[in-house]
Amino acid sequence: MSFPFRLNTRPDTFNRLVEHLRSLVERFPDERRGSETVYSMADAALGAFSVFFTQSPSFLEGQRTLQV
């Protein structure tokens, strides 16, 4: 892993990490207008985080990894 620290992979620790990240990205400004704003900014940011966290080369590859 390329982290500069040892990652504790216990589920409770990961869940706390995701919840902390969610609490931060929920503060992102959302200036979108119209009826096409189905997904929140937090959902978009967490989706991007998932690609970096799993180190997948693409969103599609990340989805394929999750389905295994």
CHARMM internal coordinates of N, CA and C (Angstrom, degrees):
IC EDIT
DIST 1 N 1 CA 1.4428
DIST 1 CA 1 C 1.5228
ANGL 1 N 1 CA 1 C 109.74
DIST 1 C 2 N 1.3128
ANGL 1 CA 1 C 2 N 115.63
DIHE 1 N 1 CA 1 C 2 N 146.71
DIST 2 N 2 CA 1.4530
ANGL 1 C 2 N 2 CA 119.18
DIHE 1 CA 1 C 2 N 2 CA -175.70
DIST 2 CA 2 C 1.5277
ANGL 2 N 2 CA 2 C 113.32
DIHE 1 C 2 N 2 CA 2 C -94.90
DIST 2 C 3 N 1.3019
ANGL 2 CA 2 C 3 N 117.86
DIHE 2 N 2 CA 2 C 3 N 15.59
DIST 3 N 3 CA 1.4557
ANGL 2 C 3 N 3 CA 120.49
DIHE 2 CA 2 C 3 N 3 CA 179.11
DIST 3 CA 3 C 1.5284
ANGL 3 N 3 CA 3 C 110.48
DIHE 2 C 3 N 3 CA 3 C -74.38
DIST 3 C 4 N 1.3104
ANGL 3 CA 3 C 4 N 117.18
DIHE 3 N 3 CA 3 C 4 N 144.13
DIST 4 N 4 CA 1.4650
ANGL 3 C 4 N 4 CA 119.42
DIHE 3 CA 3 C 4 N 4 CA 176.82
DIST 4 CA 4 C 1.5279
ANGL 4 N 4 CA 4 C 111.92
DIHE 3 C 4 N 4 CA 4 C -79.92
DIST 4 C 5 N 1.3080
ANGL 4 CA 4 C 5 N 117.07
DIHE 4 N 4 CA 4 C 5 N 6.07
DIST 5 N 5 CA 1.4567
ANGL 4 C 5 N 5 CA 121.56
DIHE 4 CA 4 C 5 N 5 CA 179.57
DIST 5 CA 5 C 1.5178
ANGL 5 N 5 CA 5 C 108.83
DIHE 4 C 5 N 5 CA 5 C -141.03
DIST 5 C 6 N 1.2857
ANGL 5 CA 5 C 6 N 116.07
DIHE 5 N 5 CA 5 C 6 N 163.13
DIST 6 N 6 CA 1.4638
ANGL 5 C 6 N 6 CA 120.11
DIHE 5 CA 5 C 6 N 6 CA 178.39
DIST 6 CA 6 C 1.5255
ANGL 6 N 6 CA 6 C 108.66
DIHE 5 C 6 N 6 CA 6 C -80.21
DIST 6 C 7 N 1.3105
ANGL 6 CA 6 C 7 N 116.26
DIHE 6 N 6 CA 6 C 7 N 123.25
DIST 7 N 7 CA 1.4487
ANGL 6 C 7 N 7 CA 121.36
DIHE 6 CA 6 C 7 N 7 CA -178.27
DIST 7 CA 7 C 1.5161
ANGL 7 N 7 CA 7 C 109.77
DIHE 6 C 7 N 7 CA 7 C -86.90
DIST 7 C 8 N 1.3172
ANGL 7 CA 7 C 8 N 115.81
DIHE 7 N 7 CA 7 C 8 N 123.39
DIST 8 N 8 CA 1.4513
ANGL 7 C 8 N 8 CA 121.23
DIHE 7 CA 7 C 8 N 8 CA 175.72
DIST 8 CA 8 C 1.5263
ANGL 8 N 8 CA 8 C 106.71
DIHE 7 C 8 N 8 CA 8 C -83.77
DIST 8 C 9 N 1.3130
ANGL 8 CA 8 C 9 N 118.62
DIHE 8 N 8 CA 8 C 9 N 116.16
DIST 9 N 9 CA 1.4615
ANGL 8 C 9 N 9 CA 121.46
DIHE 8 CA 8 C 9 N 9 CA -173.08
DIST 9 CA 9 C 1.5226
ANGL 9 N 9 CA 9 C 113.51
DIHE 8 C 9 N 9 CA 9 C -98.24
DIST 9 C 10 N 1.3173
ANGL 9 CA 9 C 10 N 117.72
DIHE 9 N 9 CA 9 C 10 N 16.84
DIST 10 N 10 CA 1.4581
ANGL 9 C 10 N 10 CA 119.09
DIHE 9 CA 9 C 10 N 10 CA 175.04
DIST 10 CA 10 C 1.5311
ANGL 10 N 10 CA 10 C 108.38
DIHE 9 C 10 N 10 CA 10 C -61.72
DIST 10 C 11 N 1.3283
ANGL 10 CA 10 C 11 N 117.73
DIHE 10 N 10 CA 10 C 11 N 140.32
DIST 11 N 11 CA 1.4760
ANGL 10 C 11 N 11 CA 119.45
DIHE 10 CA 10 C 11 N 11 CA -177.71
DIST 11 CA 11 C 1.5189
ANGL 11 N 11 CA 11 C 114.04
DIHE 10 C 11 N 11 CA 11 C -55.54
DIST 11 C 12 N 1.3261
ANGL 11 CA 11 C 12 N 118.68
DIHE 11 N 11 CA 11 C 12 N -40.20
DIST 12 N 12 CA 1.4628
ANGL 11 C 12 N 12 CA 119.11
DIHE 11 CA 11 C 12 N 12 CA -178.90
DIST 12 CA 12 C 1.5217
ANGL 12 N 12 CA 12 C 111.33
DIHE 11 C 12 N 12 CA 12 C -64.80
DIST 12 C 13 N 1.3194
ANGL 12 CA 12 C 13 N 116.98
DIHE 12 N 12 CA 12 C 13 N -34.97
DIST 13 N 13 CA 1.4607
ANGL 12 C 13 N 13 CA 120.67
DIHE 12 CA 12 C 13 N 13 CA 178.43
DIST 13 CA 13 C 1.5241
ANGL 13 N 13 CA 13 C 110.57
DIHE 12 C 13 N 13 CA 13 C -68.90
DIST 13 C 14 N 1.3245
ANGL 13 CA 13 C 14 N 117.07
DIHE 13 N 13 CA 13 C 14 N -43.50
DIST 14 N 14 CA 1.4584
ANGL 13 C 14 N 14 CA 120.49
DIHE 13 CA 13 C 14 N 14 CA 178.28
DIST 14 CA 14 C 1.5218
ANGL 14 N 14 CA 14 C 110.50
DIHE 13 C 14 N 14 CA 14 C -63.80
DIST 14 C 15 N 1.3118
ANGL 14 CA 14 C 15 N 117.26
DIHE 14 N 14 CA 14 C 15 N -43.56
DIST 15 N 15 CA 1.4669
ANGL 14 C 15 N 15 CA 120.32
DIHE 14 CA 14 C 15 N 15 CA 178.74
DIST 15 CA 15 C 1.5189
ANGL 15 N 15 CA 15 C 111.28
DIHE 14 C 15 N 15 CA 15 C -60.93
DIST 15 C 16 N 1.3298
ANGL 15 CA 15 C 16 N 117.48
DIHE 15 N 15 CA 15 C 16 N -39.23
DIST 16 N 16 CA 1.4632
ANGL 15 C 16 N 16 CA 120.25
DIHE 15 CA 15 C 16 N 16 CA 177.11
DIST 16 CA 16 C 1.5217
ANGL 16 N 16 CA 16 C 110.67
DIHE 15 C 16 N 16 CA 16 C -65.69
DIST 16 C 17 N 1.3302
ANGL 16 CA 16 C 17 N 117.09
DIHE 16 N 16 CA 16 C 17 N -39.05
DIST 17 N 17 CA 1.4570
ANGL 16 C 17 N 17 CA 121.19
DIHE 16 CA 16 C 17 N 17 CA 177.70
DIST 17 CA 17 C 1.5258
ANGL 17 N 17 CA 17 C 110.49
DIHE 16 C 17 N 17 CA 17 C -60.68
DIST 17 C 18 N 1.3175
ANGL 17 CA 17 C 18 N 116.84
DIHE 17 N 17 CA 17 C 18 N -47.62
DIST 18 N 18 CA 1.4605
ANGL 17 C 18 N 18 CA 120.96
DIHE 17 CA 17 C 18 N 18 CA -178.95
DIST 18 CA 18 C 1.5289
ANGL 18 N 18 CA 18 C 110.46
DIHE 17 C 18 N 18 CA 18 C -65.17
DIST 18 C 19 N 1.3029
ANGL 18 CA 18 C 19 N 117.77
DIHE 18 N 18 CA 18 C 19 N -42.47
DIST 19 N 19 CA 1.4637
ANGL 18 C 19 N 19 CA 120.28
DIHE 18 CA 18 C 19 N 19 CA 178.93
DIST 19 CA 19 C 1.5316
ANGL 19 N 19 CA 19 C 111.71
DIHE 18 C 19 N 19 CA 19 C -64.79
DIST 19 C 20 N 1.3217
ANGL 19 CA 19 C 20 N 116.67
DIHE 19 N 19 CA 19 C 20 N -38.20
DIST 20 N 20 CA 1.4647
ANGL 19 C 20 N 20 CA 119.79
DIHE 19 CA 19 C 20 N 20 CA 176.79
DIST 20 CA 20 C 1.5279
ANGL 20 N 20 CA 20 C 109.90
DIHE 19 C 20 N 20 CA 20 C -65.01
DIST 20 C 21 N 1.3264
ANGL 20 CA 20 C 21 N 116.18
DIHE 20 N 20 CA 20 C 21 N -45.17
DIST 21 N 21 CA 1.4590
ANGL 20 C 21 N 21 CA 120.02
DIHE 20 CA 20 C 21 N 21 CA 178.29
DIST 21 CA 21 C 1.5251
ANGL 21 N 21 CA 21 C 110.19
DIHE 20 C 21 N 21 CA 21 C -61.09
DIST 21 C 22 N 1.3303
ANGL 21 CA 21 C 22 N 116.94
DIHE 21 N 21 CA 21 C 22 N -43.73
DIST 22 N 22 CA 1.4677
ANGL 21 C 22 N 22 CA 120.43
DIHE 21 CA 21 C 22 N 22 CA 178.66
DIST 22 CA 22 C 1.5343
ANGL 22 N 22 CA 22 C 110.62
DIHE 21 C 22 N 22 CA 22 C -59.46
DIST 22 C 23 N 1.3278
ANGL 22 CA 22 C 23 N 117.48
DIHE 22 N 22 CA 22 C 23 N -43.12
DIST 23 N 23 CA 1.4606
ANGL 22 C 23 N 23 CA 119.62
DIHE 22 CA 22 C 23 N 23 CA -179.24
DIST 23 CA 23 C 1.5312
ANGL 23 N 23 CA 23 C 111.49
DIHE 22 C 23 N 23 CA 23 C -62.64
DIST 23 C 24 N 1.3229
ANGL 23 CA 23 C 24 N 116.68
DIHE 23 N 23 CA 23 C 24 N -30.19
DIST 24 N 24 CA 1.4619
ANGL 23 C 24 N 24 CA 120.00
DIHE 23 CA 23 C 24 N 24 CA 177.96
DIST 24 CA 24 C 1.5270
ANGL 24 N 24 CA 24 C 111.62
DIHE 23 C 24 N 24 CA 24 C -76.86
DIST 24 C 25 N 1.3234
ANGL 24 CA 24 C 25 N 116.90
DIHE 24 N 24 CA 24 C 25 N -46.27
DIST 25 N 25 CA 1.4711
ANGL 24 C 25 N 25 CA 119.29
DIHE 24 CA 24 C 25 N 25 CA -174.98
DIST 25 CA 25 C 1.5227
ANGL 25 N 25 CA 25 C 112.59
DIHE 24 C 25 N 25 CA 25 C -76.19
DIST 25 C 26 N 1.3284
ANGL 25 CA 25 C 26 N 118.02
DIHE 25 N 25 CA 25 C 26 N -16.93
DIST 26 N 26 CA 1.4685
ANGL 25 C 26 N 26 CA 119.49
DIHE 25 CA 25 C 26 N 26 CA 174.65
DIST 26 CA 26 C 1.5311
ANGL 26 N 26 CA 26 C 111.25
DIHE 25 C 26 N 26 CA 26 C -65.97
DIST 26 C 27 N 1.3078
ANGL 26 CA 26 C 27 N 117.22
DIHE 26 N 26 CA 26 C 27 N -15.64
DIST 27 N 27 CA 1.4675
ANGL 26 C 27 N 27 CA 121.78
DIHE 26 CA 26 C 27 N 27 CA 178.12
DIST 27 CA 27 C 1.5351
ANGL 27 N 27 CA 27 C 112.42
DIHE 26 C 27 N 27 CA 27 C -85.98
DIST 27 C 28 N 1.3296
ANGL 27 CA 27 C 28 N 117.27
DIHE 27 N 27 CA 27 C 28 N -7.75
DIST 28 N 28 CA 1.4622
ANGL 27 C 28 N 28 CA 120.26
DIHE 27 CA 27 C 28 N 28 CA 179.58
DIST 28 CA 28 C 1.5235
ANGL 28 N 28 CA 28 C 109.36
DIHE 27 C 28 N 28 CA 28 C -59.79
DIST 28 C 29 N 1.3238
ANGL 28 CA 28 C 29 N 117.07
DIHE 28 N 28 CA 28 C 29 N 138.70
DIST 29 N 29 CA 1.4665
ANGL 28 C 29 N 29 CA 119.13
DIHE 28 CA 28 C 29 N 29 CA 177.52
DIST 29 CA 29 C 1.5245
ANGL 29 N 29 CA 29 C 110.35
DIHE 28 C 29 N 29 CA 29 C -69.98
DIST 29 C 30 N 1.3082
ANGL 29 CA 29 C 30 N 116.15
DIHE 29 N 29 CA 29 C 30 N 143.62
DIST 30 N 30 CA 1.4607
ANGL 29 C 30 N 30 CA 121.47
DIHE 29 CA 29 C 30 N 30 CA 178.24
DIST 30 CA 30 C 1.5206
ANGL 30 N 30 CA 30 C 107.62
DIHE 29 C 30 N 30 CA 30 C -127.65
DIST 30 C 31 N 1.3107
ANGL 30 CA 30 C 31 N 115.32
DIHE 30 N 30 CA 30 C 31 N 101.03
DIST 31 N 31 CA 1.4600
ANGL 30 C 31 N 31 CA 120.08
DIHE 30 CA 30 C 31 N 31 CA -176.99
DIST 31 CA 31 C 1.5197
ANGL 31 N 31 CA 31 C 111.96
DIHE 30 C 31 N 31 CA 31 C -102.21
DIST 31 C 32 N 1.3276
ANGL 31 CA 31 C 32 N 116.90
DIHE 31 N 31 CA 31 C 32 N 16.72
DIST 32 N 32 CA 1.4612
ANGL 31 C 32 N 32 CA 120.15
DIHE 31 CA 31 C 32 N 32 CA 177.60
DIST 32 CA 32 C 1.5257
ANGL 32 N 32 CA 32 C 109.13
DIHE 31 C 32 N 32 CA 32 C -69.68
DIST 32 C 33 N 1.3119
ANGL 32 CA 32 C 33 N 115.24
DIHE 32 N 32 CA 32 C 33 N 149.93
DIST 33 N 33 CA 1.4617
ANGL 32 C 33 N 33 CA 121.60
DIHE 32 CA 32 C 33 N 33 CA 179.32
DIST 33 CA 33 C 1.5256
ANGL 33 N 33 CA 33 C 108.95
DIHE 32 C 33 N 33 CA 33 C -126.80
DIST 33 C 34 N 1.3034
ANGL 33 CA 33 C 34 N 116.44
DIHE 33 N 33 CA 33 C 34 N 155.85
DIST 34 N 34 CA 1.4591
ANGL 33 C 34 N 34 CA 120.64
DIHE 33 CA 33 C 34 N 34 CA 173.71
DIST 34 CA 34 C 1.5110
ANGL 34 N 34 CA 34 C 112.63
DIHE 33 C 34 N 34 CA 34 C 103.09
DIST 34 C 35 N 1.3136
ANGL 34 CA 34 C 35 N 114.22
DIHE 34 N 34 CA 34 C 35 N -175.43
DIST 35 N 35 CA 1.4642
ANGL 34 C 35 N 35 CA 120.83
DIHE 34 CA 34 C 35 N 35 CA -175.08
DIST 35 CA 35 C 1.5293
ANGL 35 N 35 CA 35 C 113.05
DIHE 34 C 35 N 35 CA 35 C -91.10
DIST 35 C 36 N 1.3066
ANGL 35 CA 35 C 36 N 117.70
DIHE 35 N 35 CA 35 C 36 N -1.09
DIST 36 N 36 CA 1.4722
ANGL 35 C 36 N 36 CA 120.96
DIHE 35 CA 35 C 36 N 36 CA -177.48
DIST 36 CA 36 C 1.5226
ANGL 36 N 36 CA 36 C 112.63
DIHE 35 C 36 N 36 CA 36 C -91.64
DIST 36 C 37 N 1.2979
ANGL 36 CA 36 C 37 N 118.23
DIHE 36 N 36 CA 36 C 37 N 19.08
DIST 37 N 37 CA 1.4663
ANGL 36 C 37 N 37 CA 121.59
DIHE 36 CA 36 C 37 N 37 CA -178.64
DIST 37 CA 37 C 1.5259
ANGL 37 N 37 CA 37 C 109.96
DIHE 36 C 37 N 37 CA 37 C -101.20
DIST 37 C 38 N 1.3195
ANGL 37 CA 37 C 38 N 115.95
DIHE 37 N 37 CA 37 C 38 N 63.88
DIST 38 N 38 CA 1.4637
ANGL 37 C 38 N 38 CA 121.87
DIHE 37 CA 37 C 38 N 38 CA -176.99
DIST 38 CA 38 C 1.5251
ANGL 38 N 38 CA 38 C 111.18
DIHE 37 C 38 N 38 CA 38 C -72.45
DIST 38 C 39 N 1.3202
ANGL 38 CA 38 C 39 N 116.75
DIHE 38 N 38 CA 38 C 39 N -42.97
DIST 39 N 39 CA 1.4626
ANGL 38 C 39 N 39 CA 121.32
DIHE 38 CA 38 C 39 N 39 CA -176.24
DIST 39 CA 39 C 1.5213
ANGL 39 N 39 CA 39 C 110.95
DIHE 38 C 39 N 39 CA 39 C -96.49
DIST 39 C 40 N 1.3142
ANGL 39 CA 39 C 40 N 115.69
DIHE 39 N 39 CA 39 C 40 N 140.40
DIST 40 N 40 CA 1.4616
ANGL 39 C 40 N 40 CA 119.86
DIHE 39 CA 39 C 40 N 40 CA 179.58
DIST 40 CA 40 C 1.5301
ANGL 40 N 40 CA 40 C 110.27
DIHE 39 C 40 N 40 CA 40 C -76.24
DIST 40 C 41 N 1.3053
ANGL 40 CA 40 C 41 N 115.84
DIHE 40 N 40 CA 40 C 41 N 164.33
DIST 41 N 41 CA 1.4602
ANGL 40 C 41 N 41 CA 120.60
DIHE 40 CA 40 C 41 N 41 CA 176.16
DIST 41 CA 41 C 1.5283
ANGL 41 N 41 CA 41 C 110.04
DIHE 40 C 41 N 41 CA 41 C -63.30
DIST 41 C 42 N 1.3282
ANGL 41 CA 41 C 42 N 116.72
DIHE 41 N 41 CA 41 C 42 N -34.47
DIST 42 N 42 CA 1.4630
ANGL 41 C 42 N 42 CA 120.34
DIHE 41 CA 41 C 42 N 42 CA 178.36
DIST 42 CA 42 C 1.5206
ANGL 42 N 42 CA 42 C 110.45
DIHE 41 C 42 N 42 CA 42 C -63.54
DIST 42 C 43 N 1.3391
ANGL 42 CA 42 C 43 N 117.59
DIHE 42 N 42 CA 42 C 43 N -41.66
DIST 43 N 43 CA 1.4626
ANGL 42 C 43 N 43 CA 120.40
DIHE 42 CA 42 C 43 N 43 CA 178.12
DIST 43 CA 43 C 1.5279
ANGL 43 N 43 CA 43 C 111.13
DIHE 42 C 43 N 43 CA 43 C -62.80
DIST 43 C 44 N 1.3220
ANGL 43 CA 43 C 44 N 116.79
DIHE 43 N 43 CA 43 C 44 N -41.60
DIST 44 N 44 CA 1.4680
ANGL 43 C 44 N 44 CA 120.60
DIHE 43 CA 43 C 44 N 44 CA 179.15
DIST 44 CA 44 C 1.5261
ANGL 44 N 44 CA 44 C 110.79
DIHE 43 C 44 N 44 CA 44 C -64.45
DIST 44 C 45 N 1.3247
ANGL 44 CA 44 C 45 N 116.73
DIHE 44 N 44 CA 44 C 45 N -43.40
DIST 45 N 45 CA 1.4670
ANGL 44 C 45 N 45 CA 120.46
DIHE 44 CA 44 C 45 N 45 CA -179.33
DIST 45 CA 45 C 1.5307
ANGL 45 N 45 CA 45 C 111.16
DIHE 44 C 45 N 45 CA 45 C -66.56
DIST 45 C 46 N 1.3278
ANGL 45 CA 45 C 46 N 117.38
DIHE 45 N 45 CA 45 C 46 N -40.61
DIST 46 N 46 CA 1.4628
ANGL 45 C 46 N 46 CA 119.90
DIHE 45 CA 45 C 46 N 46 CA 178.70
DIST 46 CA 46 C 1.5230
ANGL 46 N 46 CA 46 C 111.38
DIHE 45 C 46 N 46 CA 46 C -68.98
DIST 46 C 47 N 1.3197
ANGL 46 CA 46 C 47 N 117.21
DIHE 46 N 46 CA 46 C 47 N -31.77
DIST 47 N 47 CA 1.4616
ANGL 46 C 47 N 47 CA 120.38
DIHE 46 CA 46 C 47 N 47 CA 174.52
DIST 47 CA 47 C 1.5266
ANGL 47 N 47 CA 47 C 111.03
DIHE 46 C 47 N 47 CA 47 C -63.57
DIST 47 C 48 N 1.3225
ANGL 47 CA 47 C 48 N 115.93
DIHE 47 N 47 CA 47 C 48 N -43.06
DIST 48 N 48 CA 1.4708
ANGL 47 C 48 N 48 CA 120.03
DIHE 47 CA 47 C 48 N 48 CA 177.30
DIST 48 CA 48 C 1.5230
ANGL 48 N 48 CA 48 C 110.64
DIHE 47 C 48 N 48 CA 48 C -65.48
DIST 48 C 49 N 1.3356
ANGL 48 CA 48 C 49 N 116.21
DIHE 48 N 48 CA 48 C 49 N -40.77
DIST 49 N 49 CA 1.4676
ANGL 48 C 49 N 49 CA 120.48
DIHE 48 CA 48 C 49 N 49 CA 177.85
DIST 49 CA 49 C 1.5228
ANGL 49 N 49 CA 49 C 110.77
DIHE 48 C 49 N 49 CA 49 C -59.03
DIST 49 C 50 N 1.3229
ANGL 49 CA 49 C 50 N 117.45
DIHE 49 N 49 CA 49 C 50 N -39.49
DIST 50 N 50 CA 1.4678
ANGL 49 C 50 N 50 CA 120.37
DIHE 49 CA 49 C 50 N 50 CA -176.83
DIST 50 CA 50 C 1.5253
ANGL 50 N 50 CA 50 C 111.51
DIHE 49 C 50 N 50 CA 50 C -61.23
DIST 50 C 51 N 1.3290
ANGL 50 CA 50 C 51 N 116.50
DIHE 50 N 50 CA 50 C 51 N -37.25
DIST 51 N 51 CA 1.4730
ANGL 50 C 51 N 51 CA 119.54
DIHE 50 CA 50 C 51 N 51 CA 179.40
DIST 51 CA 51 C 1.5205
ANGL 51 N 51 CA 51 C 110.30
DIHE 50 C 51 N 51 CA 51 C -65.76
DIST 51 C 52 N 1.3297
ANGL 51 CA 51 C 52 N 116.86
DIHE 51 N 51 CA 51 C 52 N -43.28
DIST 52 N 52 CA 1.4587
ANGL 51 C 52 N 52 CA 119.95
DIHE 51 CA 51 C 52 N 52 CA 179.73
DIST 52 CA 52 C 1.5227
ANGL 52 N 52 CA 52 C 111.52
DIHE 51 C 52 N 52 CA 52 C -70.40
DIST 52 C 53 N 1.3262
ANGL 52 CA 52 C 53 N 116.69
DIHE 52 N 52 CA 52 C 53 N -37.61
DIST 53 N 53 CA 1.4625
ANGL 52 C 53 N 53 CA 120.35
DIHE 52 CA 52 C 53 N 53 CA -178.70
DIST 53 CA 53 C 1.5206
ANGL 53 N 53 CA 53 C 111.42
DIHE 52 C 53 N 53 CA 53 C -65.36
DIST 53 C 54 N 1.3188
ANGL 53 CA 53 C 54 N 116.44
DIHE 53 N 53 CA 53 C 54 N -43.45
DIST 54 N 54 CA 1.4695
ANGL 53 C 54 N 54 CA 119.72
DIHE 53 CA 53 C 54 N 54 CA -179.67
DIST 54 CA 54 C 1.5210
ANGL 54 N 54 CA 54 C 112.07
DIHE 53 C 54 N 54 CA 54 C -82.52
DIST 54 C 55 N 1.3074
ANGL 54 CA 54 C 55 N 116.46
DIHE 54 N 54 CA 54 C 55 N -8.38
DIST 55 N 55 CA 1.4649
ANGL 54 C 55 N 55 CA 123.61
DIHE 54 CA 54 C 55 N 55 CA -178.31
DIST 55 CA 55 C 1.5220
ANGL 55 N 55 CA 55 C 111.41
DIHE 54 C 55 N 55 CA 55 C 58.40
DIST 55 C 56 N 1.3259
ANGL 55 CA 55 C 56 N 115.49
DIHE 55 N 55 CA 55 C 56 N 37.68
DIST 56 N 56 CA 1.4604
ANGL 55 C 56 N 56 CA 121.27
DIHE 55 CA 55 C 56 N 56 CA 177.13
DIST 56 CA 56 C 1.5224
ANGL 56 N 56 CA 56 C 109.18
DIHE 55 C 56 N 56 CA 56 C -79.60
DIST 56 C 57 N 1.3327
ANGL 56 CA 56 C 57 N 116.66
DIHE 56 N 56 CA 56 C 57 N 146.40
DIST 57 N 57 CA 1.4643
ANGL 56 C 57 N 57 CA 119.53
DIHE 56 CA 56 C 57 N 57 CA 179.39
DIST 57 CA 57 C 1.5255
ANGL 57 N 57 CA 57 C 113.08
DIHE 56 C 57 N 57 CA 57 C -72.87
DIST 57 C 58 N 1.3440
ANGL 57 CA 57 C 58 N 117.67
DIHE 57 N 57 CA 57 C 58 N -15.21
DIST 58 N 58 CA 1.4542
ANGL 57 C 58 N 58 CA 120.24
DIHE 57 CA 57 C 58 N 58 CA 179.87
DIST 58 CA 58 C 1.5207
ANGL 58 N 58 CA 58 C 109.89
DIHE 57 C 58 N 58 CA 58 C -158.13
DIST 58 C 59 N 1.3372
ANGL 58 CA 58 C 59 N 115.86
DIHE 58 N 58 CA 58 C 59 N 167.39
DIST 59 N 59 CA 1.4620
ANGL 58 C 59 N 59 CA 120.10
DIHE 58 CA 58 C 59 N 59 CA 175.97
DIST 59 CA 59 C 1.5199
ANGL 59 N 59 CA 59 C 110.34
DIHE 58 C 59 N 59 CA 59 C -62.38
DIST 59 C 60 N 1.3448
ANGL 59 CA 59 C 60 N 116.79
DIHE 59 N 59 CA 59 C 60 N -41.67
DIST 60 N 60 CA 1.4523
ANGL 59 C 60 N 60 CA 120.47
DIHE 59 CA 59 C 60 N 60 CA -179.12
DIST 60 CA 60 C 1.5223
ANGL 60 N 60 CA 60 C 111.11
DIHE 59 C 60 N 60 CA 60 C -61.77
DIST 60 C 61 N 1.3107
ANGL 60 CA 60 C 61 N 117.55
DIHE 60 N 60 CA 60 C 61 N -44.36
DIST 61 N 61 CA 1.4601
ANGL 60 C 61 N 61 CA 120.69
DIHE 60 CA 60 C 61 N 61 CA 178.25
DIST 61 CA 61 C 1.5168
ANGL 61 N 61 CA 61 C 110.29
DIHE 60 C 61 N 61 CA 61 C -63.67
DIST 61 C 62 N 1.3149
ANGL 61 CA 61 C 62 N 117.97
DIHE 61 N 61 CA 61 C 62 N -36.72
DIST 62 N 62 CA 1.4608
ANGL 61 C 62 N 62 CA 121.06
DIHE 61 CA 61 C 62 N 62 CA 176.30
DIST 62 CA 62 C 1.5141
ANGL 62 N 62 CA 62 C 111.51
DIHE 61 C 62 N 62 CA 62 C -62.68
DIST 62 C 63 N 1.3281
ANGL 62 CA 62 C 63 N 116.85
DIHE 62 N 62 CA 62 C 63 N -41.62
DIST 63 N 63 CA 1.4703
ANGL 62 C 63 N 63 CA 120.65
DIHE 62 CA 62 C 63 N 63 CA 177.56
DIST 63 CA 63 C 1.5236
ANGL 63 N 63 CA 63 C 111.05
DIHE 62 C 63 N 63 CA 63 C -64.41
DIST 63 C 64 N 1.3117
ANGL 63 CA 63 C 64 N 115.87
DIHE 63 N 63 CA 63 C 64 N -40.52
DIST 64 N 64 CA 1.4696
ANGL 63 C 64 N 64 CA 119.09
DIHE 63 CA 63 C 64 N 64 CA 178.16
DIST 64 CA 64 C 1.5345
ANGL 64 N 64 CA 64 C 110.85
DIHE 63 C 64 N 64 CA 64 C -63.48
DIST 64 C 65 N 1.3155
ANGL 64 CA 64 C 65 N 116.95
DIHE 64 N 64 CA 64 C 65 N -38.80
DIST 65 N 65 CA 1.4641
ANGL 64 C 65 N 65 CA 121.48
DIHE 64 CA 64 C 65 N 65 CA 178.03
DIST 65 CA 65 C 1.5233
ANGL 65 N 65 CA 65 C 110.96
DIHE 64 C 65 N 65 CA 65 C -62.75
DIST 65 C 66 N 1.3259
ANGL 65 CA 65 C 66 N 116.51
DIHE 65 N 65 CA 65 C 66 N -40.70
DIST 66 N 66 CA 1.4655
ANGL 65 C 66 N 66 CA 120.65
DIHE 65 CA 65 C 66 N 66 CA -179.55
DIST 66 CA 66 C 1.5176
ANGL 66 N 66 CA 66 C 112.54
DIHE 65 C 66 N 66 CA 66 C -67.08
DIST 66 C 67 N 1.3272
ANGL 66 CA 66 C 67 N 117.83
DIHE 66 N 66 CA 66 C 67 N -27.80
DIST 67 N 67 CA 1.4598
ANGL 66 C 67 N 67 CA 121.31
DIHE 66 CA 66 C 67 N 67 CA -177.65
DIST 67 CA 67 C 1.5253
ANGL 67 N 67 CA 67 C 112.79
DIHE 66 C 67 N 67 CA 67 C -79.33
DIST 67 C 68 N 1.3037
ANGL 67 CA 67 C 68 N 117.88
DIHE 67 N 67 CA 67 C 68 N -13.06
DIST 68 N 68 CA 1.4804
ANGL 67 C 68 N 68 CA 120.22
DIHE 67 CA 67 C 68 N 68 CA -177.94
DIST 68 CA 68 C 1.4991
ANGL 68 N 68 CA 68 C 110.66
DIHE 67 C 68 N 68 CA 68 C -76.76
END
COOR INIT
IC SEED 1 N 1 CA 1 C
IC BUILD
